């Protein structure tokens, strides 16, 4: 077991974060941390992001379901840089379209067109991608992971998941190319890839007030 910060998933219960020192809320403000914190992942706590025991009341189950996307690596080739994408890992954060819609546009086919942007733009998107679904594609396979410089260890997204950075994960990695240092955890209780997020919060219209 790692001695550094880590997250554990209690069976049919909360996520337990240990040794996490930086956490921010949906408004970007810092959330006071404790050495051990129980975080809601059933989607029903009245004290989100912390657990209040609602998982027992609603009969939450921490297993089962089918992940929303296939576990396969798709490559989009460009003259200067190529991009890889694993649908299984995507949490629909949409950082790619927000930062570089000229390259990443789901209204177009293919939705990733590397030649429409610069390498710097693409690398900025890959650093920002919270799930690690996007990477630089290298001739020998997947390129190295890229990480943001100033993101908190846990970021609570409004009406969405936990973005996690630099904290040991609570379960084996779920897809090709997934990083143990940058991933997204389900907060709504609806994911088919629990404890990881598969974007079901968006698809099923989950809200923090639930």
N, C-alpha and C positions, 0 to 999 in steps of 0.2 A: 504493500500500500504506500502511496506517495506521502511524503512528509509535508509537501506544499499544499496550497489551497486546492480543495476538491469539492465535488458535489456528489452526494449519494441519493439514490432514489429508494425511498421506503416502499415496501410492497403495498400497493393500493393506498398509498399515502403521499405525503409531501416530498419535495426535494429538500435535502438537508445540506446546506452550504457550510463548509468548515474552512476557516482561515481566510475568508474573503474580506478584503479591507476597503474595496471601492465598489459602490453600487449606486446607480442613478435611476431616477424614476422617469415616467413618460414625459415630464416637463423639463427634463435635463438636470433637475436639482439633485444634489447628493442625498442619499438615504443613509441614515445612521446604521452602521453594521455592528454585529456582535460576532464573537468567535464562532458560535454555532447558531445558524438561523434556519428555521423551517419555512420554506417557501411554497405557496399554493401552486398546485398543478392540476387541480380538479376543475378550476374555473369558477368556483362558487363561494370562495371565502369572502366574508364581509370586511376583512382587514387586509386585502391584497396590497402588496405582493406577499404578505405573510399568511401562513396557514392558521385557520381558526377551528380546525377539526371538521369542516363541512364535508370533507371527502367521505367520512363515515355516514353522515346524514344522507348524502345523495347516492351512496353506493358506488363510488368511483372505483374503476378498475384500471390498474396501471399497465395492463398488457392487452394484447389482441388488436384486431383491425388490420387493414392493409395500407401500406404507405401509398401516398398519392401519386408518386412518380416512379418510373423504372430506374433500376440501378445500372446505368450505362453511361459511358463517357462519350459525348458528342463533340466533335472538333469542327470549328469554323475557321477555315484557313484564310490568311491574309498575306499580302506581299511582304510586309515587315514583321508582323506578329500574328500568331494564331491563338485562338481562345478555345478552351475546353469547358464543357458544361455537363454536370451530372444532375438530371431532373430529380433524382431521389433526394438530393440534399437541399434543393431549393425551398426556402421558407417564404417566398413571395414578399420579401422586404422591399423590393423594387428600387434599391439603391442604384442599380445599374441604369435604369431609365431616368432616374432623377439626375444623375451625374453626367451621363453621356448618352442621351437619347439618339444622337447621331450614329452611335454604334449599336446600342441595345434598344430595339424597338419591337415589341411583340405584335405590332400591327403590320409588320413587314415579314417577308419570307426571303431568305432566312432571317430570323429575328436578331442574329448577331452578325454584323458586317464590319469586321476589323479595319478594312481599308477606308472606312468613313471617318476614322479618328486617328489620333496619334498614339504611340506606345505609352506616353505619359498619361494620357486620358484613360487608357485601358487599365494600366497598372493602378491608377487611383480608384477605379471601380472595383478591381479585384481586392484591394486593401479594404475597401468599405464593405464588401459583400460579407454579411455576418455569418453565413452558413458554410462558406468555402465551396459553394457549388460552382463558382467560376474560378478558372485558373488560366495562366499562360500555358499554352501547349508547346512542348518542346519536342524536337525530333525523336528523342528517346522515350517520350511519354509525357507525363504531367510535369510541369515546371514546379519550382519551389513555392511554398505557401508565402503569401504576402499578408502582413498584419498592419492594422491602423496603429498610429503612434500614441494617441491620447484617449482611447476609449476605456471606460471603466471595466472592471472584471465582469460585472453583471449589469446589463442595461435592460430595464423593464420597458418594453414597448407598449404604447397606448393601444388597447384592444388587440394586443398581439403577444408574442412570446418573450422569452428571456434571451438576449444576445449575450453569449459568454466568451470571454477572452482570457487565455492564460490560466485556466482552472481545469484540473483533471476531470474528465467526464464521468457521468454516473453509470455508463453502460458501454459495452463494446461498440466501436464505430460502425455505422449502419450502411456505409456506401463507399464505392471506389473513390479514392482521392480525398476522403474526409480527413480533416485535421483534428488531432486531440487538443489543439490549442485554440481553435476558433470554431464554434458551433452554435446551434440555436436549440433551445429546449422549449417544449410545449408548456403553455400556461393555461390553455383553455380546456384541457382535458379531452379534446376531440381528435387529436392526431392519431393516425394509423401507424405511426412510427415511434410512439412513446418509448422513452422519455424525450425523444427529439421531436422537433416541429416539422410538419410536412405541409404547412400552409392552410390547414383546415380551419383555423380561426377566421381567415379571410373568406374561404369558400362557404362557410356556414354562418357567417355574419355574427361571430361572437363579439361581445362587448364587455368591458370591464364591469359594468353594472349588473351583469348576470349573477 
